[in-house]
């Protein structure tokens, strides 16, 4: 039989509101009261996995540069929300900001909330943040971050193969001097994309020319300013660029247009993500489409399996991309 807040209230003598606040780690319940409530809840089996009906979507931020300004994550979250609604689970959004003075306390609250399961968006995580994952006592899955010890479930984008495919597309269109628009915040997805770009060049027998690697901010405005600086210095340009994401590609394209550089007549560009406005840029951007909403739905389905099976098996999933050919690449 399902253990209710009312049942715990009857046994402990505390009001349902107090019990609910304690079980949800809300402020205002003293430590002694909270301990009594948790003891009874534990004895009654309230925290068994099959009781969990809430999923916390936790957006980890190291500096916010990647996750705060991209519409990519809005569509991902929409997919999570749709699947939660379809299976009758509650979804709660949480921001976990490393810059926040209360970061440690908030992280502890999230990690130890056995009444919820967690989807952790780890795009901005680096290996130094691994203690956050290792401290989790609730069921969880991580998006967009992976640690080689294979100690947790994760959903990733097939970054390396996708970047290799994009670079091979440029090579197939006759380009031999292919540059890389490199995001300045070296998140794991960007590093994997760089590996795919390198692999394609090596397979074709082309050298990696470091003069063609331009470091860019991960926002449109930031990438625009960075590219303007490169162009004002009259640097030598390749015939094509692969960009870490569409935001970088679109910012660079805007700067190039101001300097009279035509795309694709003078230089070709391929992006990554297929953001909504990439199809209406000038010219429309050739890119790699990530099925963002389906990615969100798949994560919820995997998390539900974790709750149901509780078998300790860890799964690393990769979402494949679709190459979207538009008008930003010229055959030479």
KEMARVEX-978796 format. One line per 3 residues: their letters; for each residue x, y, z of N, C-alpha, C. Coordinates in nm, 2 decimals. Last residue first. Example, Ala and Ser with C-alpha at 12.3 -4.5 7.8 and 13.67 -1.06 7.14 Angstrom:
% KEMARVEX-978796
sa = 1.28:-0.22:0.71:1.37:-0.11:0.71:1.29:0.00:0.79 | 1.32:-0.57:0.78:1.23:-0.45:0.78:1.32:-0.33:0.78
END
This chain:
% KEMARVEX-978796
xxx = 3.40:2.30:-5.43:3.51:2.37:-5.51:3.59:2.27:-5.58 | 3.08:2.37:-5.32:3.17:2.27:-5.37:3.27:2.34:-5.46 | 3.01:2.55:-5.02:3.03:2.55:-5.16:3.12:2.44:-5.20
xxx = 2.77:2.58:-4.76:2.89:2.51:-4.81:2.89:2.51:-4.96 | 2.53:2.69:-4.68:2.65:2.75:-4.63:2.78:2.68:-4.67 | 2.27:2.59:-4.73:2.33:2.67:-4.83:2.47:2.73:-4.79
xxx = 2.22:2.26:-4.61:2.15:2.39:-4.65:2.24:2.46:-4.75 | 2.17:1.95:-4.48:2.24:2.02:-4.58:2.16:2.14:-4.62 | 2.21:1.81:-4.18:2.11:1.89:-4.25:2.19:1.98:-4.35
xxx = 2.25:1.49:-4.05:2.32:1.60:-4.12:2.21:1.67:-4.20 | 2.15:1.41:-3.72:2.12:1.40:-3.86:2.18:1.52:-3.94 | 2.30:1.21:-3.46:2.26:1.34:-3.52:2.22:1.31:-3.66
xxx = 2.22:0.99:-3.18:2.28:1.02:-3.31:2.23:1.15:-3.37 | 2.29:0.97:-2.85:2.19:1.01:-2.95:2.26:1.05:-3.08 | 2.40:0.71:-2.65:2.44:0.82:-2.74:2.33:0.84:-2.84
xxx = 2.43:0.60:-2.31:2.35:0.60:-2.44:2.41:0.72:-2.52 | 2.54:0.38:-2.09:2.58:0.50:-2.15:2.52:0.50:-2.29 | 2.42:0.23:-1.79:2.41:0.24:-1.94:2.45:0.38:-1.99
xxx = 2.47:0.01:-1.53:2.49:0.14:-1.58:2.49:0.14:-1.73 | 2.28:-0.19:-1.31:2.34:-0.18:-1.44:2.35:-0.04:-1.49 | 2.13:-0.20:-1.08:2.26:-0.16:-1.06:2.34:-0.15:-1.19
xxx = 1.86:-0.26:-1.08:1.95:-0.37:-1.10:2.10:-0.33:-1.09 | 1.61:-0.13:-1.07:1.70:-0.12:-0.96:1.80:-0.23:-0.96 | 1.37:-0.13:-1.23:1.45:-0.25:-1.23:1.55:-0.25:-1.11
xxx = 1.24:0.13:-1.18:1.16:0.00:-1.19:1.25:-0.12:-1.16 | 1.44:0.32:-1.20:1.35:0.31:-1.08:1.28:0.18:-1.07 | 1.54:0.27:-1.45:1.63:0.26:-1.33:1.54:0.24:-1.21
xxx = 1.32:0.33:-1.60:1.37:0.19:-1.60:1.46:0.17:-1.48 | 1.31:0.60:-1.56:1.20:0.52:-1.51:1.24:0.37:-1.51 | 1.54:0.67:-1.70:1.53:0.69:-1.55:1.42:0.61:-1.49
xxx = 1.46:0.62:-1.96:1.57:0.54:-1.90:1.57:0.55:-1.75 | 1.26:0.81:-1.99:1.23:0.66:-2.01:1.34:0.58:-1.94 | 1.41:1.04:-1.97:1.30:1.01:-1.87:1.27:0.86:-1.87
xxx = 1.57:1.02:-2.20:1.63:1.03:-2.06:1.53:0.99:-1.96 | 1.38:1.04:-2.40:1.46:0.91:-2.38:1.52:0.91:-2.24 | 1.30:1.30:-2.39:1.20:1.20:-2.36:1.28:1.07:-2.33
xxx = 1.54:1.44:-2.46:1.48:1.46:-2.33:1.38:1.35:-2.29 | 1.56:1.34:-2.72:1.67:1.32:-2.62:1.62:1.33:-2.48 | 1.34:1.45:-2.84:1.34:1.31:-2.82:1.45:1.27:-2.72
xxx = 1.42:1.72:-2.84:1.31:1.68:-2.76:1.31:1.53:-2.73 | 1.65:1.71:-3.01:1.66:1.76:-2.87:1.54:1.71:-2.78 | 1.83:1.56:-3.22:1.69:1.55:-3.18:1.66:1.58:-3.04
xxx = 2.05:1.77:-3.37:2.04:1.69:-3.26:1.89:1.68:-3.23 | 2.18:1.81:-3.69:2.06:1.82:-3.61:2.06:1.72:-3.50 | 2.44:2.00:-3.81:2.40:1.87:-3.76:2.29:1.88:-3.66
xxx = 2.43:2.21:-4.10:2.46:2.18:-3.96:2.42:2.04:-3.93 | 2.42:2.50:-4.30:2.44:2.36:-4.30:2.49:2.32:-4.16 | 2.21:2.78:-4.26:2.33:2.71:-4.21:2.32:2.56:-4.23
xxx = 2.11:3.01:-4.51:2.08:2.90:-4.42:2.19:2.81:-4.39 | 2.35:3.29:-4.53:2.26:3.19:-4.59:2.22:3.09:-4.48 | 2.13:3.39:-4.29:2.17:3.42:-4.43:2.32:3.40:-4.45
xxx = 1.89:3.18:-4.11:2.01:3.27:-4.12:2.04:3.30:-4.27 | 1.70:3.00:-4.09:1.66:3.13:-4.15:1.77:3.23:-4.14 | 1.80:2.78:-3.97:1.74:2.76:-4.10:1.70:2.89:-4.17
xxx = 1.88:2.86:-3.72:1.98:2.83:-3.82:1.93:2.81:-3.96 | 1.68:2.90:-3.54:1.71:3.01:-3.63:1.82:2.98:-3.73 | 1.68:2.66:-3.40:1.56:2.70:-3.47:1.60:2.80:-3.58
xxx = 1.99:2.47:-3.44:1.90:2.56:-3.36:1.79:2.61:-3.45 | 2.17:2.25:-3.50:2.05:2.28:-3.57:1.95:2.36:-3.49 | 2.41:2.14:-3.40:2.29:2.15:-3.31:2.16:2.17:-3.39
xxx = 2.67:2.29:-3.56:2.63:2.18:-3.49:2.52:2.22:-3.39 | 2.78:2.40:-3.90:2.76:2.42:-3.75:2.73:2.28:-3.69 | 3.01:2.48:-4.15:2.91:2.38:-4.10:2.91:2.40:-3.95
xxx = 3.09:2.71:-4.41:3.08:2.68:-4.27:2.97:2.57:-4.24 | 3.32:2.85:-4.66:3.20:2.76:-4.62:3.21:2.73:-4.47 | 3.39:3.15:-4.83:3.42:3.05:-4.72:3.30:2.97:-4.68
xxx = 3.30:3.27:-5.06:3.44:3.29:-5.02:3.48:3.19:-4.91 | 3.04:3.16:-5.10:3.13:3.18:-5.22:3.28:3.20:-5.18 | 2.84:3.10:-4.92:2.96:3.02:-4.92:3.06:3.05:-5.03
xxx = 2.95:3.40:-4.79:2.93:3.26:-4.75:2.82:3.21:-4.84 | 3.19:3.66:-4.83:3.06:3.59:-4.87:3.06:3.44:-4.83 | 3.30:3.93:-4.66:3.33:3.79:-4.69:3.20:3.71:-4.72
xxx = 3.27:4.19:-4.57:3.26:4.16:-4.71:3.29:4.02:-4.75 | 3.26:4.22:-4.30:3.39:4.24:-4.36:3.39:4.21:-4.51 | 3.00:4.15:-4.24:3.04:4.29:-4.22:3.17:4.32:-4.29
xxx = 3.02:3.88:-4.28:2.94:3.95:-4.37:2.97:4.10:-4.36 | 3.18:3.80:-4.06:3.23:3.79:-4.20:3.15:3.87:-4.30 | 3.00:3.84:-3.85:3.12:3.93:-3.86:3.17:3.92:-4.00
xxx = 2.81:3.65:-3.91:2.77:3.79:-3.90:2.89:3.88:-3.92 | 2.96:3.41:-3.89:2.90:3.45:-4.02:2.86:3.60:-4.02 | 3.01:3.41:-3.61:3.12:3.42:-3.71:3.07:3.47:-3.84
xxx = 2.75:3.36:-3.52:2.82:3.49:-3.48:2.94:3.51:-3.57 | 2.70:3.11:-3.63:2.62:3.23:-3.67:2.68:3.36:-3.63 | 2.90:2.95:-3.50:2.89:2.96:-3.65:2.82:3.09:-3.69
xxx = 2.82:2.97:-3.23:2.95:3.02:-3.28:2.95:3.04:-3.43 | 2.57:2.85:-3.25:2.58:2.99:-3.20:2.71:3.05:-3.24 | 2.62:2.59:-3.34:2.55:2.69:-3.43:2.57:2.83:-3.38
xxx = 2.95:2.48:-3.24:2.80:2.48:-3.24:2.75:2.59:-3.33 | 3.21:2.44:-3.34:3.16:2.36:-3.23:3.01:2.36:-3.21 | 3.23:2.44:-3.70:3.21:2.51:-3.58:3.16:2.42:-3.47
xxx = 3.46:2.42:-3.96:3.36:2.34:-3.88:3.36:2.41:-3.75 | 3.51:2.62:-4.25:3.52:2.60:-4.11:3.42:2.50:-4.06 | 3.71:2.66:-4.55:3.59:2.62:-4.48:3.62:2.61:-4.33
xxx = 3.94:2.76:-4.65:3.83:2.77:-4.74:3.70:2.73:-4.67 | 4.10:2.97:-4.40:4.09:2.85:-4.47:3.97:2.87:-4.57 | 4.27:3.29:-4.39:4.15:3.21:-4.37:4.16:3.08:-4.45
xxx = 4.51:3.48:-4.22:4.48:3.40:-4.33:4.36:3.30:-4.30 | 4.41:3.79:-4.06:4.46:3.65:-4.06:4.43:3.58:-4.18 | 4.36:4.06:-4.01:4.39:4.02:-4.14:4.46:3.88:-4.14
xxx = 4.27:4.17:-3.79:4.41:4.14:-3.78:4.46:4.08:-3.92 | 4.00:4.17:-3.84:4.07:4.30:-3.84:4.22:4.28:-3.84 | 3.94:3.90:-3.80:3.94:3.96:-3.94:4.01:4.09:-3.94
xxx = 3.97:3.87:-3.52:4.05:3.79:-3.61:4.06:3.86:-3.75 | 3.76:4.05:-3.45:3.90:4.08:-3.41:4.00:4.00:-3.49 | 3.54:3.93:-3.55:3.57:4.06:-3.60:3.72:4.10:-3.56
xxx = 3.53:3.70:-3.39:3.56:3.69:-3.54:3.60:3.83:-3.60 | 3.47:3.81:-3.15:3.59:3.74:-3.16:3.63:3.73:-3.31 | 3.21:3.92:-3.20:3.32:4.01:-3.16:3.45:3.94:-3.18
xxx = 3.07:3.67:-3.26:3.08:3.78:-3.35:3.19:3.88:-3.32 | 3.10:3.54:-3.02:3.16:3.48:-3.14:3.18:3.59:-3.25 | 2.93:3.71:-2.86:3.07:3.69:-2.83:3.15:3.64:-2.95
xxx = 2.68:3.68:-2.99:2.75:3.81:-2.98:2.90:3.80:-2.95 | 2.64:3.40:-2.96:2.64:3.47:-3.09:2.72:3.60:-3.08 | 2.86:3.23:-2.73:2.74:3.31:-2.76:2.75:3.37:-2.90
xxx = 3.11:3.13:-2.68:3.00:3.03:-2.71:2.87:3.10:-2.73 | 3.40:3.28:-2.83:3.30:3.27:-2.72:3.18:3.18:-2.77 | 3.66:3.09:-3.00:3.55:3.18:-3.00:3.47:3.17:-2.87
xxx = 3.96:3.05:-3.16:3.89:3.03:-3.04:3.79:3.14:-3.02 | 4.04:2.89:-3.46:4.00:3.02:-3.40:3.92:3.00:-3.27 | 4.27:2.74:-3.64:4.19:2.71:-3.53:4.16:2.85:-3.46
xxx = 4.45:2.78:-3.84:4.31:2.78:-3.88:4.22:2.75:-3.76 | 4.69:2.74:-3.73:4.66:2.88:-3.77:4.51:2.89:-3.81 | 4.72:2.47:-3.71:4.68:2.54:-3.59:4.64:2.69:-3.62
xxx = 4.63:2.24:-3.93:4.69:2.37:-3.93:4.64:2.45:-3.81 | 4.68:1.91:-3.96:4.61:2.00:-3.87:4.68:2.13:-3.86 | 4.70:1.79:-4.30:4.76:1.83:-4.17:4.67:1.91:-4.09
xxx = 4.53:1.51:-4.45:4.55:1.65:-4.44:4.61:1.69:-4.30 | 4.45:1.25:-4.49:4.59:1.28:-4.51:4.62:1.43:-4.51 | 4.20:1.17:-4.43:4.22:1.23:-4.56:4.36:1.26:-4.59
xxx = 4.24:1.10:-4.16:4.20:0.99:-4.26:4.22:1.04:-4.40 | 4.29:1.35:-4.05:4.40:1.24:-4.06:4.36:1.14:-4.16 | 4.04:1.48:-4.08:4.16:1.53:-4.14:4.27:1.42:-4.16
xxx = 3.89:1.31:-3.91:3.85:1.32:-4.06:3.97:1.38:-4.13 | 4.01:1.34:-3.66:4.00:1.21:-3.73:3.98:1.22:-3.87 | 3.96:1.62:-3.61:4.09:1.57:-3.63:4.10:1.44:-3.70
xxx = 3.68:1.60:-3.57:3.73:1.69:-3.68:3.87:1.64:-3.71 | 3.67:1.44:-3.34:3.61:1.39:-3.47:3.66:1.47:-3.59 | 3.79:1.60:-3.16:3.85:1.47:-3.19:3.80:1.42:-3.32
xxx = 3.61:1.81:-3.15:3.74:1.84:-3.20:3.81:1.71:-3.24 | 3.40:1.67:-3.02:3.39:1.72:-3.16:3.52:1.76:-3.22 | 3.51:1.63:-2.77:3.48:1.52:-2.85:3.46:1.56:-3.00
xxx = 3.53:1.90:-2.68:3.65:1.82:-2.70:3.63:1.70:-2.79 | 3.26:1.96:-2.67:3.34:2.03:-2.77:3.47:1.95:-2.79 | 3.17:1.79:-2.46:3.12:1.77:-2.60:3.20:1.84:-2.70
xxx = 3.32:1.89:-2.24:3.35:1.76:-2.30:3.29:1.74:-2.44 | 3.42:2.23:-2.28:3.33:2.13:-2.22:3.36:2.00:-2.30 | 3.60:2.47:-2.28:3.63:2.34:-2.33:3.55:2.23:-2.26
xxx = 3.51:2.77:-2.39:3.49:2.69:-2.27:3.49:2.54:-2.31 | 3.55:2.85:-2.65:3.65:2.89:-2.56:3.63:2.81:-2.42 | 3.50:2.65:-2.94:3.44:2.72:-2.82:3.55:2.74:-2.71
xxx = 3.65:2.71:-3.25:3.67:2.64:-3.12:3.60:2.71:-3.01 | 3.63:2.64:-3.56:3.58:2.75:-3.48:3.56:2.68:-3.34 | 3.87:2.53:-3.77:3.79:2.49:-3.66:3.76:2.61:-3.58
xxx = 3.93:2.48:-4.13:3.95:2.54:-4.00:3.85:2.49:-3.90 | 4.07:2.32:-4.40:3.94:2.33:-4.32:3.98:2.37:-4.18 | 4.17:2.29:-4.70:4.21:2.38:-4.59:4.08:2.41:-4.50
xxx = 4.03:2.14:-4.87:4.15:2.08:-4.82:4.20:2.17:-4.70 | 3.72:2.07:-5.02:3.79:2.16:-4.93:3.91:2.08:-4.87 | 3.55:1.92:-5.18:3.67:1.97:-5.24:3.76:2.06:-5.14
xxx = 3.34:1.79:-5.06:3.31:1.91:-5.14:3.43:1.98:-5.19 | 3.46:1.61:-4.90:3.40:1.56:-5.02:3.36:1.67:-5.11 | 3.53:1.79:-4.69:3.64:1.73:-4.77:3.58:1.68:-4.91
xxx = 3.28:1.84:-4.58:3.36:1.95:-4.64:3.47:1.89:-4.73 | 3.22:1.58:-4.50:3.14:1.64:-4.60:3.21:1.76:-4.66 | 3.41:1.54:-4.30:3.42:1.46:-4.43:3.33:1.52:-4.54
xxx = 3.31:1.71:-4.11:3.44:1.75:-4.17:3.46:1.67:-4.30 | 3.07:1.57:-4.05:3.06:1.71:-4.10:3.19:1.75:-4.17 | 3.18:1.33:-3.95:3.10:1.33:-4.07:3.09:1.47:-4.13
xxx = 3.32:1.43:-3.72:3.39:1.36:-3.83:3.31:1.36:-3.96 | 3.10:1.51:-3.58:3.19:1.61:-3.62:3.28:1.55:-3.73 | 2.98:1.26:-3.53:2.90:1.37:-3.60:3.00:1.47:-3.66
xxx = 3.17:1.12:-3.38:3.13:1.07:-3.52:3.06:1.18:-3.60 | 3.17:1.29:-3.15:3.29:1.26:-3.23:3.26:1.22:-3.37 | 2.90:1.30:-3.05:2.97:1.42:-3.09:3.09:1.39:-3.19
xxx = 2.63:1.19:-3.00:2.74:1.12:-3.07:2.83:1.23:-3.13 | 2.54:1.30:-2.67:2.53:1.32:-2.82:2.65:1.25:-2.88 | 2.44:1.09:-2.39:2.53:1.18:-2.46:2.49:1.20:-2.61
xxx = 2.34:1.00:-2.08:2.29:1.03:-2.22:2.37:1.13:-2.28 | 2.43:0.77:-1.83:2.45:0.89:-1.90:2.38:0.89:-2.04 | 2.48:0.63:-1.50:2.41:0.63:-1.63:2.42:0.77:-1.70
xxx = 2.81:0.57:-1.37:2.68:0.63:-1.36:2.61:0.62:-1.50 | 3.08:0.49:-1.39:3.01:0.47:-1.26:2.87:0.52:-1.26 | 3.29:0.49:-1.58:3.16:0.42:-1.61:3.07:0.40:-1.48
xxx = 3.52:0.62:-1.58:3.51:0.50:-1.48:3.38:0.43:-1.49 | 3.51:0.83:-1.75:3.56:0.71:-1.80:3.55:0.59:-1.70 | 3.22:1.02:-1.74:3.35:1.00:-1.68:3.39:0.85:-1.71
xxx = 3.04:1.27:-1.92:3.07:1.13:-1.90:3.21:1.12:-1.83 | 2.75:1.47:-2.01:2.88:1.46:-1.94:2.91:1.31:-1.91 | 2.50:1.48:-2.12:2.60:1.56:-2.18:2.73:1.57:-2.10
xxx = 2.31:1.40:-1.83:2.31:1.44:-1.97:2.43:1.52:-2.01 | 2.28:1.14:-1.60:2.35:1.26:-1.64:2.34:1.28:-1.79 | 2.04:1.02:-1.36:2.11:1.00:-1.49:2.17:1.14:-1.53
xxx = 1.96:0.86:-1.04:1.99:0.98:-1.13:2.05:0.93:-1.26 | 1.83:0.80:-0.72:1.84:0.76:-0.86:1.87:0.87:-0.95 | 2.03:0.94:-0.45:1.90:0.92:-0.51:1.93:0.86:-0.66
xxx = 2.28:1.00:-0.37:2.22:0.88:-0.30:2.08:0.85:-0.36 | 2.57:1.13:-0.50:2.43:1.11:-0.52:2.38:0.98:-0.45 | 2.85:1.17:-0.49:2.77:1.18:-0.37:2.62:1.16:-0.38
xxx = 2.93:1.15:-0.75:2.97:1.04:-0.66:2.89:1.05:-0.53 | 2.85:1.40:-0.85:2.79:1.28:-0.90:2.81:1.16:-0.80 | 3.02:1.57:-0.71:2.87:1.60:-0.71:2.80:1.47:-0.75
xxx = 3.27:1.49:-0.77:3.22:1.46:-0.64:3.07:1.48:-0.63 | 3.33:1.60:-1.02:3.28:1.46:-1.02:3.22:1.42:-0.88 | 3.43:1.84:-1.09:3.30:1.84:-1.03:3.24:1.70:-1.01
xxx = 3.67:1.80:-1.23:3.68:1.84:-1.09:3.54:1.84:-1.01 | 3.59:1.75:-1.49:3.62:1.64:-1.40:3.63:1.67:-1.25 | 3.31:1.98:-1.54:3.45:1.93:-1.57:3.48:1.82:-1.47
xxx = 2.99:2.07:-1.67:3.07:2.00:-1.57:3.21:1.97:-1.63 | 2.82:2.17:-1.85:2.93:2.26:-1.81:3.01:2.20:-1.70 | 2.64:1.96:-1.90:2.71:2.02:-2.01:2.83:2.10:-1.96
xxx = 2.48:1.80:-1.73:2.62:1.82:-1.69:2.70:1.88:-1.80 | 2.18:1.79:-1.59:2.24:1.84:-1.71:2.38:1.88:-1.68 | 2.05:1.52:-1.43:2.15:1.63:-1.41:2.21:1.67:-1.55
xxx = 1.76:1.42:-1.30:1.82:1.43:-1.43:1.92:1.55:-1.42 | 1.67:1.23:-1.02:1.74:1.35:-1.08:1.79:1.32:-1.22 | 1.39:1.15:-0.81:1.50:1.11:-0.90:1.55:1.23:-0.97
xxx = 1.30:1.20:-0.47:1.30:1.24:-0.61:1.41:1.16:-0.68 | 1.33:1.13:-0.21:1.19:1.13:-0.26:1.18:1.17:-0.40 | 1.59:1.15:-0.13:1.55:1.02:-0.18:1.40:1.02:-0.22
xxx = 1.81:1.38:-0.16:1.66:1.38:-0.16:1.61:1.25:-0.22 | 2.08:1.42:-0.17:2.03:1.33:-0.07:1.87:1.33:-0.06 | 2.14:1.59:-0.38:2.20:1.46:-0.38:2.14:1.36:-0.28
xxx = 2.00:1.83:-0.31:1.97:1.76:-0.43:2.02:1.61:-0.42 | 2.14:1.90:-0.07:1.99:1.88:-0.07:1.95:1.80:-0.19 | 2.40:1.94:-0.17:2.37:1.83:-0.07:2.22:1.80:-0.06
xxx = 2.36:2.16:-0.33:2.41:2.03:-0.39:2.37:1.92:-0.29 | 2.30:2.35:-0.14:2.20:2.31:-0.24:2.23:2.18:-0.30 | 2.54:2.37:0.00:2.41:2.33:0.07:2.31:2.28:-0.03
xxx = 2.71:2.45:-0.20:2.74:2.33:-0.13:2.61:2.28:-0.06 | 2.60:2.71:-0.29:2.61:2.59:-0.38:2.63:2.46:-0.30 | 2.56:2.95:-0.18:2.49:2.84:-0.12:2.50:2.71:-0.20
xxx = 2.69:3.13:-0.35:2.75:3.11:-0.21:2.69:2.99:-0.15 | 2.72:3.03:-0.69:2.63:3.07:-0.58:2.70:3.04:-0.44 | 2.87:2.92:-0.88:2.91:3.06:-0.84:2.83:3.10:-0.72
xxx = 2.75:2.69:-0.95:2.88:2.68:-0.88:2.92:2.82:-0.82 | 2.42:2.64:-0.93:2.52:2.73:-0.98:2.64:2.73:-0.90 | 2.17:2.47:-1.03:2.28:2.44:-0.94:2.40:2.52:-0.99
xxx = 1.82:2.50:-1.05:1.95:2.55:-1.10:2.05:2.52:-0.99 | 1.55:2.28:-1.13:1.65:2.33:-1.02:1.77:2.38:-1.09 | 1.22:2.20:-1.19:1.34:2.26:-1.24:1.42:2.31:-1.12
xxx = 1.04:1.90:-1.16:1.08:2.03:-1.09:1.21:2.07:-1.15 | 0.76:1.71:-1.26:0.89:1.76:-1.29:0.92:1.89:-1.22 | 0.58:1.42:-1.17:0.60:1.56:-1.15:0.74:1.60:-1.19
xxx = 0.44:1.18:-1.39:0.54:1.22:-1.30:0.55:1.37:-1.29 | 0.28:1.06:-1.59:0.22:1.09:-1.46:0.32:1.13:-1.35 | 0.38:1.02:-1.84:0.39:0.90:-1.75:0.34:0.94:-1.61
xxx = 0.34:1.26:-1.96:0.28:1.14:-2.02:0.28:1.02:-1.93 | 0.50:1.43:-1.81:0.35:1.45:-1.81:0.28:1.32:-1.86 | 0.75:1.34:-1.88:0.71:1.33:-1.74:0.55:1.34:-1.73
xxx = 0.75:1.40:-2.15:0.75:1.26:-2.11:0.71:1.24:-1.96 | 0.75:1.68:-2.14:0.64:1.61:-2.21:0.63:1.46:-2.16 | 0.98:1.74:-2.00:0.85:1.78:-1.95:0.74:1.70:-2.01
xxx = 1.18:1.65:-2.18:1.17:1.59:-2.05:1.03:1.62:-1.99 | 1.12:1.83:-2.40:1.11:1.68:-2.41:1.09:1.61:-2.28 | 1.19:2.07:-2.28:1.05:2.05:-2.32:1.02:1.90:-2.34
xxx = 1.46:2.04:-2.24:1.38:2.04:-2.13:1.23:2.02:-2.16 | 1.53:2.06:-2.52:1.56:1.94:-2.44:1.47:1.93:-2.32 | 1.45:2.33:-2.57:1.39:2.22:-2.64:1.41:2.08:-2.57
xxx = 1.63:2.46:-2.40:1.49:2.48:-2.39:1.41:2.37:-2.45 | 1.88:2.40:-2.50:1.84:2.34:-2.38:1.69:2.36:-2.35 | 1.90:2.55:-2.74:1.91:2.40:-2.74:1.85:2.34:-2.62
xxx = 1.91:2.82:-2.70:1.78:2.76:-2.71:1.78:2.61:-2.72 | 2.16:2.94:-2.48:2.13:2.86:-2.60:1.99:2.80:-2.60 | 2.24:3.07:-2.26:2.21:3.15:-2.37:2.17:3.07:-2.49
xxx = 2.31:2.89:-2.05:2.22:3.00:-2.02:2.17:3.07:-2.15 | 2.51:2.70:-2.11:2.37:2.66:-2.09:2.27:2.77:-2.08 | 2.75:2.84:-2.15:2.70:2.75:-2.25:2.55:2.73:-2.24
xxx = 2.80:3.01:-1.93:2.83:3.06:-2.07:2.76:2.97:-2.18 | 2.78:2.94:-1.67:2.65:2.97:-1.74:2.67:3.01:-1.89 | 2.98:2.85:-1.52:2.98:2.99:-1.54:2.86:3.03:-1.62
xxx = 2.86:2.61:-1.43:2.99:2.65:-1.39:3.01:2.80:-1.40 | 2.56:2.47:-1.35:2.62:2.59:-1.42:2.76:2.61:-1.35 | 2.32:2.22:-1.41:2.45:2.26:-1.34:2.51:2.37:-1.42
xxx = 2.00:2.18:-1.36:2.09:2.24:-1.46:2.21:2.29:-1.39 | 1.80:1.91:-1.30:1.90:2.00:-1.24:2.00:2.05:-1.34 | 1.49:1.82:-1.26:1.58:1.85:-1.37:1.68:1.95:-1.32
xxx = 1.36:1.57:-1.06:1.42:1.71:-1.06:1.51:1.72:-1.18 | 1.06:1.41:-1.06:1.19:1.41:-1.13:1.24:1.56:-1.12 | 0.85:1.21:-0.85:0.90:1.35:-0.89:1.04:1.33:-0.95
xxx = 0.77:0.98:-0.75:0.69:1.03:-0.85:0.73:1.17:-0.90 | 0.88:0.69:-0.59:0.92:0.82:-0.64:0.83:0.86:-0.76 | 0.82:0.44:-0.51:0.73:0.55:-0.46:0.76:0.68:-0.53
xxx = 1.00:0.27:-0.59:0.88:0.27:-0.66:0.78:0.37:-0.61 | 1.21:0.32:-0.41:1.22:0.38:-0.54:1.08:0.38:-0.61 | 1.11:0.41:-0.08:1.14:0.30:-0.18:1.13:0.36:-0.32
xxx = 1.05:0.59:0.12:1.15:0.62:0.03:1.19:0.51:-0.07 | 0.86:0.47:0.29:0.82:0.59:0.20:0.92:0.62:0.09 | 0.87:0.27:0.46:0.91:0.24:0.32:0.87:0.35:0.23
xxx = 0.84:0.31:0.73:0.72:0.28:0.65:0.75:0.24:0.51 | 1.09:0.39:0.81:1.03:0.26:0.86:0.91:0.21:0.78 | 1.11:0.64:0.68:1.20:0.53:0.64:1.14:0.39:0.69
xxx = 0.91:0.78:0.82:0.90:0.76:0.68:0.99:0.65:0.63 | 1.03:0.77:1.08:0.90:0.71:1.05:0.88:0.68:0.90 | 1.26:0.93:1.02:1.27:0.79:1.08:1.14:0.71:1.06
xxx = 1.16:1.17:0.93:1.24:1.08:0.84:1.25:0.94:0.89 | 1.04:1.26:1.17:0.96:1.24:1.05:1.03:1.15:0.95 | 1.26:1.29:1.34:1.15:1.20:1.37:1.07:1.16:1.25
xxx = 1.41:1.48:1.19:1.47:1.35:1.22:1.36:1.25:1.25 | 1.25:1.71:1.20:1.28:1.65:1.07:1.33:1.50:1.09 | 1.26:1.76:1.48:1.13:1.73:1.41:1.15:1.65:1.28
xxx = 1.53:1.83:1.50:1.47:1.72:1.58:1.34:1.67:1.52 | 1.56:2.05:1.32:1.64:1.92:1.30:1.57:1.81:1.37 | 1.26:2.22:1.22:1.38:2.21:1.30:1.44:2.07:1.29
xxx = 1.16:2.37:0.93:1.14:2.25:1.01:1.27:2.22:1.09 | 1.23:2.58:0.77:1.13:2.60:0.87:1.10:2.48:0.95 | 1.28:2.48:0.42:1.32:2.55:0.55:1.20:2.56:0.64
xxx = 1.24:2.15:0.29:1.21:2.29:0.29:1.25:2.35:0.43 | 1.27:1.88:0.22:1.39:1.96:0.26:1.36:2.11:0.26 | 1.05:1.73:0.19:1.09:1.80:0.07:1.21:1.89:0.10
xxx = 1.00:1.64:0.44:1.03:1.54:0.34:1.08:1.60:0.21 | 0.92:1.88:0.57:1.04:1.80:0.61:1.09:1.71:0.50 | 0.69:1.95:0.43:0.80:2.04:0.43:0.93:1.96:0.47
xxx = 0.53:1.73:0.50:0.56:1.75:0.36:0.68:1.84:0.35 | 0.51:1.77:0.78:0.57:1.64:0.73:0.61:1.67:0.58 | 0.38:2.01:0.79:0.51:2.00:0.84:0.58:1.88:0.79
xxx = 0.14:1.95:0.66:0.22:2.05:0.60:0.36:2.04:0.65 | 0.03:1.76:0.84:0.07:1.71:0.70:0.16:1.82:0.64 | 0.17:1.80:1.17:0.07:1.83:1.07:0.12:1.78:0.93
xxx = 0.27:1.53:1.38:0.30:1.66:1.32:0.19:1.68:1.21 | 0.23:1.27:1.47:0.16:1.38:1.54:0.19:1.52:1.48 | 0.33:1.04:1.36:0.43:1.14:1.42:0.36:1.24:1.51
xxx = 0.10:0.92:1.25:0.19:0.85:1.34:0.28:0.94:1.42 | -0.02:1.12:1.09:-0.09:1.05:1.20:0.00:0.98:1.30 | 0.19:1.17:0.91:0.14:1.28:1.00:0.06:1.22:1.12
xxx = 0.20:0.94:0.77:0.32:0.98:0.85:0.28:1.08:0.95 | -0.05:0.96:0.65:-0.02:0.85:0.73:0.10:0.88:0.82 | -0.02:1.19:0.49:-0.12:1.19:0.60:-0.09:1.08:0.70
xxx = 0.17:1.10:0.30:0.21:1.21:0.40:0.11:1.21:0.52 | 0.14:0.75:0.26:0.11:0.88:0.23:0.16:0.98:0.34 | 0.24:0.46:0.09:0.26:0.54:0.21:0.24:0.68:0.19
xx = 0.05:0.23:-0.08:0.12:0.35:-0.09:0.13:0.42:0.05 | 0.08:-0.12:0.00:0.00:0.00:0.00:0.09:0.13:0.00
END
